[in-house]
Amino acid sequence: MAYELALGDPGYSGWSMRGWLLFERFNIPVTPRFARLGSEDFKAMMLDFAPARSVPAVNFGDVTIADSLAIAEELASRHPEAGIWPKAPAHRAVARALAAEMHSGFLSLRRACPMDLREAFVARPVDDAVRANLQRLEYIWDHARRICNSDGPWLCGDYCAADAFFAPVAARIAGFDLPVSDRAAAYVQAHLRDPSFRRWREIALADGPPRPKFTLDHPRRAWPDPTPEQT
Ligand SMILES: N[C@@H](CCC(=O)N[C@@H](CS)C(=O)NCC(=O)O)C(=O)O
């Protein structure tokens, strides 16, 4: 039986995006199921994924689990050849720490700039807490590159789960035109160019009109298409 993956609104659910990328980006077959967050359909879908209550959730056939980090680890166990984590132990440790910190942190950034793949916003001043989150991101991204000898585009060498975890952050930096260094901006561009990121955004754009409940009341601008890759 193919794995089944429960997901929320693709334009707004950063955790769903991470979950989907963990399959799509690593060529692990899965049947996605979408439902709108907060809807009766969502409640009905989640009954099929019990005991999970949040998305992403996966039915592996023999067991059903929720939580993006648990899903990443379970996929790495079931598909060791897929490259979910780097092979070198130290690089793997760094990647796991990155994903874990994303999973439990960056709340100010997440609250101030909810992920929105449907629309982009005119830049506005960021407060100290968001600025501190951005500085921390840059610090751990630079640290990962140093330890993993990665000169790009990804943090730990080849694309791994840590990069999937930061894809929605890249979307926020791009969509809200947040102030970051050139190195961080190049990492954001790598995500915007990534075919899997783009496929997920296409799914989001095809998902009916924007949902005011999830979007900010702030002046819009065109979505920042990625710059061509420098060769
Ligand atoms: N820690 C969880 C967070 C998942 C999460 O908060 N998902 C939200 C959507 S982005 C959700 O399912 N909300 C539905 C609800 O709480 O009813 C993970 O890493 O997967």
The ligand as an ORCA input file, in Angstrom:
! r2SCAN-3c Opt
* xyz 0 1
  N       4.733     20.123     15.479
  C       3.846     19.802     14.391
  C       3.036     21.037     14.043
  C       1.903     20.724     13.085
  C       0.837     21.792     13.044
  O       0.749     22.674     13.917
  N      -0.020     21.700     12.014
  C      -1.146     22.605     11.903
  C      -1.281     23.143     10.481
  S       0.099     24.114      9.966
  C      -2.424     21.834     12.145
  O      -2.510     20.650     11.866
  N      -3.451     22.504     12.638
  C      -4.727     21.905     12.747
  C      -5.299     21.945     14.097
  O      -4.537     22.266     15.025
  O      -6.491     21.649     14.221
  C       4.656     19.277     13.203
  O       5.883     19.462     13.214
  O       4.105     18.639     12.304
*
